[in-house]
């Protein structure tokens, strides 16, 4: 048992020569096979070296002895990571060595059986089909040429009974090498399969942990969004089409009833989507809550001014090496449904009001909640008198920017305007359903490019 363990340890040391921890699996497999093959070559050639000396075949012994030098040189170049040089030199030396042995000893040594290993070796060592085919053609040409020359010229060595001590062992060694190669491939493939399976299990476990964390983050984000109860109690009739690109979203809607007659509603689009966007949305909702509930500031323009300053300071501490330009585009509305007035401020994002078959648009401040190019200005406060039947639409850019349709182009805002006008007679729930179907049909099989948020409020 101890001998077997020592032999196994020896094989492991030989096969792992030149293999490092960061060696890719594909290259690792090639090097293991090459290391063991070179060791096997040295063993077989040592056997023939002794036989040739015993039978005074000194030239054959000299040719055979070159294999020891070649193996040592190959191991050296493997250690210094000259892998391609070793791969090609192995192929070339193998062809030259076999041709020399056949010419020296004749066909009776059955050395041409070893030619089968040349195309096998090229398939193992090389990935390019052109290189594999090249060595296959060269090995066939060398084999045919050697056999043809032997039919014209006699071999260099003429030894009585050569088949017994040189020929037949070659057949046995060739068969053993084929068997060893098959076993080696099976073992390597088994180890590789076990390794891949283990890595897949690790990745699946990590993926589950990540998805569980993201799902929990979604629960946290959803609790901070405006609740359905709050919206139903304060909005006459409305719909919210909310389609995050990932599990969590950079788009969000937040609301607060600040007095008996005033109701604040913000439609926000934070930088990014997924986890980064969700972090920004949580930060913005937290700041909003502090400004409105903590400092009792209710005017949309004043809220956004203070929101911008707070976000810039939060993302750009004194220790930060680079200035962060992350932030938010949004529309913040303050509704008074008793007097049917709405006050609002727009940070990059628009607000549209549908009256009859006409969309009324408003100038927006082209600056985000965050750092931007140019000097920051105070956000504009706008006031608009609402009529019964008006529909107020606020939204982020996800719907208009979605690629799709017959030509794979963006939906765009012009088409979104037409869509709002075409569905203005429908109820809010029907409008949501139509818009969602329109979006899905337009997107088709393409990937959703961004979070989508559309809010519609009908005045009564």
Residue pairs with C-beta under 8 A, 6 or more apart in sequence:
11 36
14 35
14 36
14 39
15 32
15 35
15 36
16 32
16 35
17 31
17 35
17 75
17 78
17 79
18 31
18 35
18 75
18 78
18 79
18 81
19 28
19 31
19 32
23 31
25 192
25 195
27 83
29 188
29 192
30 83
30 87
30 124
30 125
31 78
31 83
32 184
32 188
33 124
33 181
33 184
33 185
33 188
34 74
34 78
34 86
34 87
34 90
34 124
34 125
35 75
35 78
36 180
36 184
37 121
38 71
38 74
38 75
38 90
39 71
40 177
40 180
41 67
41 71
42 67
42 68
42 71
44 173
45 64
45 65
45 67
45 68
46 68
47 169
48 60
48 64
48 166
49 61
49 64
49 65
51 165
51 166
52 58
52 60
52 61
52 64
53 61
55 159
55 165
57 104
57 105
57 157
57 159
59 104
59 156
59 157
60 101
60 104
60 105
60 157
63 97
63 100
63 101
63 104
64 101
66 97
67 97
70 89
70 93
74 86
74 89
74 90
77 85
77 86
77 89
78 86
87 125
87 126
90 121
90 125
91 118
91 121
91 122
91 125
91 135
94 114
94 117
94 118
94 121
95 118
95 138
95 139
95 142
98 111
98 112
98 114
98 115
98 118
98 142
98 146
99 142
99 145
99 146
101 109
101 111
102 109
102 111
102 112
102 146
102 147
102 150
102 155
103 146
103 149
103 150
103 155
103 156
104 155
104 156
104 157
105 111
105 155
105 156
105 157
105 159
105 162
105 166
106 150
106 154
106 155
106 157
106 158
106 162
107 147
107 150
107 155
108 162
108 163
108 166
108 167
109 162
109 163
109 166
109 167
109 170
110 167
110 168
110 170
110 171
110 174
111 170
112 143
112 146
112 147
113 170
113 171
113 174
114 170
114 174
114 177
115 139
115 142
115 143
116 174
116 178
117 177
117 181
118 135
118 136
118 138
118 139
119 132
119 135
119 136
119 139
120 181
121 135
122 131
122 132
122 134
122 135
122 136
123 132
126 132
126 135
159 166
211 247
214 246
214 247
214 248
214 275
215 247
217 247
217 248
217 275
217 278
218 247
218 248
218 278
220 282
221 248
221 249
221 252
221 278
221 281
221 282
224 252
224 254
224 282
224 285
225 252
225 253
225 254
225 285
226 253
226 254
226 255
226 265
230 255
230 257
231 238
231 240
231 255
233 257
234 255
234 257
234 263
234 335
235 263
235 265
235 335
235 457
236 337
236 457
236 458
236 459
236 460
237 427
237 428
237 457
237 458
237 460
238 428
238 455
238 456
238 457
238 458
239 428
239 429
239 431
239 432
239 455
239 456
240 253
240 432
240 453
240 454
240 455
241 399
241 432
241 435
241 436
241 439
241 452
241 453
241 454
241 455
242 249
242 251
242 253
242 452
242 453
243 398
243 436
243 439
243 448
243 451
243 452
243 453
244 251
244 273
244 451
244 452
245 273
245 274
245 398
245 448
245 449
245 450
245 451
245 452
246 273
246 274
246 275
247 274
248 274
248 275
248 277
248 278
249 273
249 274
249 277
249 278
249 281
249 451
249 453
250 269
250 270
250 271
250 272
250 273
250 274
250 276
250 277
250 278
250 280
250 281
250 451
251 268
251 269
251 270
251 273
251 277
251 281
251 396
251 398
251 451
251 452
251 453
252 268
252 270
252 281
252 284
252 285
252 453
253 265
253 266
253 267
253 268
253 453
253 455
254 265
254 266
254 268
254 285
254 288
255 263
255 264
255 265
255 266
256 263
256 264
256 288
256 289
256 292
256 293
257 263
257 264
258 264
258 292
258 298
258 334
259 298
261 336
261 337
261 338
261 339
262 298
262 334
262 335
262 336
263 334
263 335
263 336
263 337
264 292
264 298
264 300
264 303
264 332
264 333
264 334
264 335
265 332
265 333
265 335
265 394
265 455
265 457
266 288
266 330
266 331
266 332
266 333
267 330
267 331
267 349
267 394
267 395
267 396
267 453
267 455
268 281
268 284
268 328
268 329
268 330
268 396
269 328
269 329
269 330
269 349
269 396
269 397
269 398
269 451
269 453
270 277
270 280
270 281
270 284
270 326
270 327
270 328
271 277
271 280
271 325
271 326
271 327
271 328
271 370
272 280
272 326
273 450
273 451
277 451
280 326
280 327
280 328
281 328
283 311
283 314
284 307
284 311
284 328
284 369
287 307
287 310
287 311
287 314
288 303
288 307
290 310
291 297
291 303
291 306
291 307
291 310
292 298
292 303
295 306
297 303
297 306
298 334
299 334
299 343
299 381
300 332
300 333
300 334
300 343
300 344
300 345
300 379
300 381
301 345
301 378
301 379
301 380
301 381
303 332
303 345
304 330
304 332
304 345
304 347
304 369
304 379
305 378
305 379
307 369
308 327
308 347
308 368
308 369
308 370
308 376
308 379
311 327
311 328
311 369
311 370
312 327
312 370
312 371
315 324
315 326
315 327
315 370
316 323
316 324
316 371
323 371
324 370
324 371
325 370
325 371
325 372
326 370
327 368
327 369
327 370
327 371
327 372
328 347
328 368
328 369
328 370
329 347
329 348
329 349
329 368
329 369
329 396
329 397
330 346
330 347
330 348
330 349
330 369
331 344
331 345
331 346
331 347
331 349
331 350
331 351
331 394
332 344
332 345
332 347
333 342
333 343
333 344
333 351
333 392
333 394
334 342
334 343
334 344
335 341
335 342
335 457
336 342
337 459
340 385
340 386
340 387
340 388
340 459
341 383
341 384
341 385
341 386
342 383
342 384
342 386
342 392
343 381
343 382
343 383
344 351
344 362
344 381
344 382
344 384
345 365
345 379
345 380
345 381
345 382
346 362
346 363
346 364
346 365
346 379
346 380
346 382
347 364
347 365
347 367
347 368
347 369
347 379
348 364
348 365
348 366
348 367
348 368
349 364
349 394
349 395
349 396
349 397
350 361
350 362
350 364
350 395
351 362
351 364
351 392
351 393
351 394
352 359
352 360
352 361
352 392
352 393
352 394
352 417
352 420
353 359
353 360
353 384
353 386
353 390
353 391
353 392
353 393
354 360
354 390
354 391
354 392
354 393
354 420
354 421
354 424
355 387
355 389
355 390
356 389
356 424
357 421
357 424
358 421
359 417
359 420
359 421
360 384
362 382
362 384
363 380
363 382
365 377
365 379
365 380
367 374
367 376
367 377
367 379
386 392
386 459
387 459
388 459
388 460
389 458
389 459
390 458
390 459
391 420
391 424
391 456
391 457
391 458
391 459
392 456
392 457
392 459
393 420
393 454
393 455
393 456
394 454
394 455
395 416
395 453
395 454
395 455
396 450
396 451
396 452
396 453
396 454
397 450
398 448
398 449
398 450
398 451
398 452
398 453
399 411
399 416
399 435
399 439
399 452
399 454
400 410
400 411
400 412
400 413
400 415
400 416
401 410
401 411
401 449
401 450
402 410
402 411
402 439
402 442
402 443
402 446
402 448
402 449
402 450
402 452
403 409
403 410
403 443
403 446
403 449
404 411
404 441
404 442
404 443
404 444
404 446
405 411
405 442
405 444
408 446
411 439
411 442
419 434
419 435
419 438
423 430
423 431
423 434
423 435
426 434
428 456
428 458
431 456
432 456
435 454
439 452
